[in-house]
Amino acid sequence: MADVFTKEQRSQVMRKVKSNRNKSTELKLIALFKANKIKGWRRNYPLFGKPDFTFPTIKVVVFVDGCFWHGHNCRNTTPKDNADYWAKKRERNIKRDNEVTQILQNKGWKVIRIWECELKNEKLINKKLRQVVGVMS
């Protein structure tokens, strides 16, 4: 189906769309924190890079990265329409993620990144959560 907007109009519409955070993945991780009795996390903590979860007392941040948006090729799905645009968008996101990780690590923060698809693998997630618990012990 053809777009009802011109390319410029579509661009203006899309610029107005703001992220409302990915609540479903964050809610899954909250459930895992609770199941593993991991406490002390904060959401929306005012820190560079806007981590999804911050443990301020132990200087640990957790990002839950959407596979498509942050360049994980677990599903090997790439849009056919406007493929060049999406490839560049993902490259910018990957570059920004690396910069955010580096800056936070330079400031003494431990950075844990969890892919959206990993939330389905309880064994892997528990291993990553032990990184947080290990710092808390």
C-alpha positions, 0 to 999 in steps of 0.5 A, spaced: 500 500 500 502 506 498 503 511 503 498 517 503 504 522 505 509 525 501 516 523 504 517 529 507 510 529 510 512 522 513 519 524 516 515 530 519 510 525 522 515 520 524 520 526 528 514 527 532 514 520 535 517 519 541 520 513 545 515 511 550 521 506 553 520 499 551 515 497 557 514 490 556 522 488 556 523 492 562 517 489 566 520 482 564 526 484 567 523 487 573 519 480 574 526 477 574 529 482 579 524 480 584 524 473 583 532 473 584 531 478 590 535 483 587 533 490 590 536 497 590 534 498 582 532 505 580 528 507 573 529 513 570 535 515 574 538 521 571 544 518 568 548 519 561 545 514 556 538 513 560 539 506 563 533 502 563 535 500 570 540 503 575 543 501 581 546 507 584 549 505 591 553 499 587 554 503 580 551 498 576 547 500 570 543 495 566 540 496 559 535 492 555 536 493 548 531 491 543 534 487 538 532 490 531 533 497 534 540 496 537 543 491 531 542 484 534 542 480 528 538 474 532 532 474 527 536 476 521 530 481 519 531 487 515 526 492 512 526 491 505 523 498 504 528 504 505 533 499 507 539 504 507 536 508 512 534 503 517 542 500 516 544 507 517 539 508 523 542 501 526 549 503 525 548 510 529 545 506 535 550 501 535 555 507 535 551 511 540 551 505 545 558 503 545 560 511 546 555 511 552 558 504 555 565 507 554 563 514 558 559 510 563 565 505 564 570 511 564 566 514 570 566 507 574 560 504 572 559 497 571 555 496 564 550 490 563 547 490 556 541 485 555 538 483 548 531 483 548 531 476 545 535 474 551 529 475 556 527 468 553 533 464 555 532 464 563 539 460 564 543 466 560 539 472 564 540 468 570 548 468 569 547 476 567 543 477 573 549 474 577 553 480 575 549 484 579 548 480 585 556 479 585 557 486 585 552 487 591 555 481 595 
